[in-house]
């Protein structure tokens, strides 16, 4: 955090399976109050090999996994999946 700007970056390795398809989302973790955005924040991130995924942060602090796919084929993220991400936003 720098003033009202916040950044969250990392490389998540799931402890279990994260379900993914075209419409579902799975809560990965929640960031604390005082760091939460005033609006939804989205990023498309690189996954394993040819996979991409969407990470999004909601105003309630929830950080979600969704749309893990290669081309148009959706897949779940398992324990061998690595999920790098980088989000920046203005704190509400």
C-alpha positions in Angstrom: 0.0 0.0 0.0 1.2 3.5 -0.9 -1.3 6.1 0.1 -4.6 5.1 -1.5 -2.9 2.8 -4.0 -2.6 -1.0 -3.3 -1.0 -3.8 -5.2 -1.4 -7.5 -4.7 1.0 -9.9 -6.5 1.9 -13.5 -6.0 2.0 -17.0 -7.2 -0.8 -19.2 -5.7 -0.5 -23.0 -5.6 -3.9 -24.4 -4.7 -4.2 -26.8 -1.7 -7.2 -28.4 -3.5 -9.1 -28.2 -6.7 -10.4 -24.8 -7.8 -13.5 -25.4 -10.0 -13.7 -23.4 -13.2 -16.0 -23.0 -16.2 -17.4 -20.1 -18.2 -19.6 -18.7 -15.4 -18.4 -20.0 -12.0 -16.0 -18.4 -9.7 -14.2 -19.8 -6.6 -13.1 -17.7 -3.6 -9.4 -18.1 -3.0 -8.9 -15.7 -0.1 -10.0 -12.3 1.3 -8.0 -9.2 1.8 -8.5 -7.2 5.0 -10.5 -4.0 5.4 -8.5 -0.9 4.8 -7.1 -2.4 1.5 -10.3 -3.1 -0.4 -11.2 -1.5 -3.7 -14.4 0.6 -4.2 -15.2 -1.3 -7.4 -14.5 -4.7 -9.1 -10.9 -5.2 -10.3 -10.1 -7.8 -13.0 -7.0 -9.2 -14.6 -6.3 -12.0 -17.1 -3.3 -13.9 -15.9 -1.1 -16.6 -17.3 -1.5 -20.1 -15.8 0.4 -23.4 -16.5 1.8 -23.8 -20.0 -1.0 -22.6 -22.5 -3.6 -21.8 -19.8 -4.9 -18.4 -18.9 -7.3 -17.5 -16.0 -9.1 -14.5 -14.6 -8.5 -13.2 -11.1 -10.9 -10.6 -9.7 -11.2 -8.7 -6.5 -14.5 -7.6 -5.2 -15.3 -4.6 -3.0 -15.9 -7.0 -0.1 -12.3 -8.1 -0.3 -12.9 -11.5 -1.9 -10.2 -12.6 -4.4 -11.7 -15.0 -6.9 -10.4 -17.6 -9.4 -12.4 -18.1 -12.7 -12.3 -19.0 -16.3 -9.1 -21.2 -16.2 -8.8 -22.3 -19.8 -6.7 -23.2 -22.8 -8.4 -21.9 -26.0 -12.1 -22.5 -25.5 -11.7 -25.5 -23.2 -12.3 -24.8 -19.5 -10.5 -26.8 -16.8 -10.3 -26.9 -13.0 -7.1 -25.8 -11.3 -5.6 -28.6 -9.3 -2.7 -28.9 -6.8 -0.1 -29.0 -9.6 -1.4 -25.6 -11.0 0.5 -22.4 -10.4 -1.5 -19.2 -10.6 0.6 -16.0 -10.8 -1.2 -12.8 -10.5 -0.7 -9.0 -10.2 -3.5 -6.5 -9.3 -3.3 -2.8 -8.5 -6.2 -0.6 -7.5 -7.3 2.6 -5.6 -8.5 1.9 -2.1 -12.1 2.9 -1.3 
